[in-house]
Amino acid sequence: MPLARSRNLRPFPRRALAAGLALGALLFPGAAEIARAAVDSCPDALITADVKARLAARSPTGALKINVETDDCVVTLKGCAETSDFIKKAVAVAKKVKKVKAVKSRLTVCPE
């Protein structure tokens, strides 16, 4: 498959996911609460991936030294940064990600 064709692919529609969860709730007793939790829950893994990608876009080498963890939509940044300015930018980048409630910075400036 040529690379150009892969750009035409669309992401999986959320309506289809919701419809599938609703159907599962109808077919399996007690599944309604599981379906509700799946739709309402915080996508921690997606938030972590998004923050890592945004940091890597800003500074590929600097992002490698930063560990990103997400728990209940709260992002924690740990590790070494090149400068104190990069720490501020990393926190700002993490705050811009959708559904992030808060950002905790445990970053320190480390000599190269």
Buried (B, 14 or more C-beta within 10 A) or exposed (E): EEEEEEEEEEEEEEEEEEEEBBEBBEEEEEBBEEBEEEEEEBEBEEBBBBBBEBBBEEBEEBBEBBBBBBEEBBBBBBBBBBEEEBBEBBBEBBEEBEEBEEBBBEBEEEEE
